[in-house]
Amino acid sequence: MPILRTFCYYLHVTTRGKRLKRWGLSLAELIVSLGLLALGAVVLAQGFMNLRSSRVHVKAEAEQLAELMRTLRQQAITENRPLGLGFPTQGGSRAASNGYYQLDGEQHPKVLRRVVMGRERGVQVSGCFWPEMPFTPPPTSTFSNSSYVLGNWQVPHPQDGILMFLPSGEVLTNLPTVQGEAAVVLGYAIEGSPGTVGGRPAMQLQRVKGPVVVWCSLFGEVRLEGGLSGAAARVSDTVAAGAAADVPPLTGSSNSNPAFVAQPMQTNLLEVSPPANLNTLPTVAGGMTGTLRSKRYLSLKVTARDSDGDALWCSWTQRGGTAGTFTKTEDIRMVYDPKIDMWVATWAWHPPDGAGAGDEFPLEATIDDHRGGTATLSGLISGNGHFRILRPGKLAFRRDSDIWVSNWDGSDPVIVAKGLEKPRWNHDGNAIVCRNGTNGMAVVTPDGRRRTDVCTLGGASWMSPGSFNRYDNRILLASESSGTISVGEINPWDSGQTPAAWPDPSNLLSNFPSGSQPVVDCNPSDSNQVIISRSDGNIGTMVILDKSESANSQVLTLTGSEASYCPNGEIVYRSAAGQISRAAITATAPGPTASVNNAHFPRVAGADGRAVVSGDDGGPNCILFMDGNNLTGPLKLFSFPEPTSDPDWAD
């Protein structure tokens, strides 16, 4: 106060330059004096206020960064895609940066957001370690064995510090870790220099001013900590803020079109389920991409890539014909699969009600990056995306030691039962009789849900495949016991039966000696007749046996083996080694023939006469004859690594 009074004394002079004789202060003088006093107080407190403001600013920036980390982790889980944060190092030459940036993209992530913390006393950020803590290199894989690998995430600045938030909730990082946590330091002055952790390059912290540490665990947990754990000597109030690395600019707006690509080990851009049989497709449905049965549906899977690393969306449309139904009606974001580095989309399509055999449907897929880039699949896939409805028909066959069923063209194969052989359909196509070993018989449904062991002949040395009669209420079979050949019948679903014997005329025993392994096939138009032929590899006499009137039984003038009826009353049979013939029962010479190596057990389809046999070009397999009337154009039905045999056709 004495200073103030002295200061005011010298300010007070009279208009004539004379000193006042009194010591009082006018109002104006008082106001000026108080203003100068306040100015001095501001100047004296400025340093303290700056210090407090900077520390509050650092904490606020740290809280904002921590919240962004939590948000990105949750977004990565929700959207099933990786997201990341980058901390610039100017090519590995700067200890700290003036901000950070957000990365978005499964293959080539882009810089889509920048946070710059530059102010009068700018906050700096650094992903670093300090020797007082036991930092170690980060693990190279996640705990959940995720297929994501940080090194495969082609970031634009690979020398920067990276935190990669995964759909699993875990974090991949190139920053050193201590007890499973990576440290990101914020302060308003940071000094550091290149260092190593476990032989790997890293940024070593030397000194920091006003630090707050954001810890991020490899499980995605985020926490804040004031100060610097275990390294108080590195915290200083005299650190000079060094040159900080700049946050990189946002990724440019240039854009390229995406492209459909085939999956690894495949040549087709489109994966169709049920898959087409490539062995038969060109002949069964020339110019088509695939086939399907009426009232079934297609699953359509496409894979794609985008050179810009953009996320991709997919949509399907039908380009003509009566419209079917897609399970999705709008473009859907594709799913990125890091194992194959591709975008994947799967759709289902149902043909319209009433679609019949031969109807064709052109389908088209389009992918879009929502940045102006598109690609359309039609014209790129075989057959321009056309699918044809198959005529009715299905096969039962043996694959290795199991029974399978498929479409008649060999597509869509599925397993039905294990440990059975020699399948034969009933006429309704809802049951299959199979041989169970050498002297047992079982009936299964084509979906494999029901199986009945209908009979076992303990003393039999041979039991033929079974054959359903015209009405599907009996199964006929031939057997041999103690050198005696007989024909019997059983019910399709009664367990543990002994076959009821059919009449055994003299021509049965005389034409089928012991060891001839006779097989039977029921006449599709007469439930009282079966044709009997050998199956021991030898050609011999074929006999028609009539249950109702033995006088109608006859020995055919044709010779052969493994005979079966055609729907029109003709027979198809093995007329010589590797040779299949078709002829009328009364014919004196074989009709049209076809030669196939190892051909056995020929079976014929409906009115168009298509046939299937067991045999192929040197090994067990199944063959389809497209022109059954002439037995020409054999096509290999399956390409399984296991042998397939004994095909039978049902309409």
Secondary structure, 3 states (H helix, E strand, C coil): CHHHHHHHHHHCECCCCCECCCCCCCHHHHHHHHHHHHHHHHHHHHHHHHHHHHHHHHHHHHHHHHHHHHHHHHHHHHHCCCEEEEECCCCCCCCCECEEEEEECCCCCEEEEEEECCCCCCCEEEECECCCCCCECCCCCCCCCCCCCHHHCCCCCCCCEEEEECCCCCEEECCCEECCEEEEEEECEEEEEEEEECCEEEEEEEEEECCEEEEEECCCCEEEEECCCCCHHHECCCCCCCCCECCCCCCCCCCCCCEECCCCCCCCCEEEECCCCCCCHHHHCCCCCEEECCCCCEEEEEEEECCCCCCCEEEEEECCCCCCEECCCCCEECEEECCCCEEEEEEEEECCCCCCCCCEEEEEEEEECCCCCEEECCCCCHHHHEEEECCCCEEEEEECCEEEEEECCCCCCEEEEECCEEEEECCCCCCEEEECCCCEEEEECCCCCCEEEEEECCCCCEECCCEECCCCCCEEEEEEECCEEEEEEECCCCCCECCEECCCCHHHHHHCCCCCCCEEEECCCCCCEEEEEECCCCCEEEEEEECCCHHHCEEEEEEEEEEEECCCCCEEEEEECCEEEEECCCCCCCCCEEECCCCEEEEECCCCCCEEEECCCCCCCEEEEEECCCCEEEEECCCCCCCEEEEEEEC
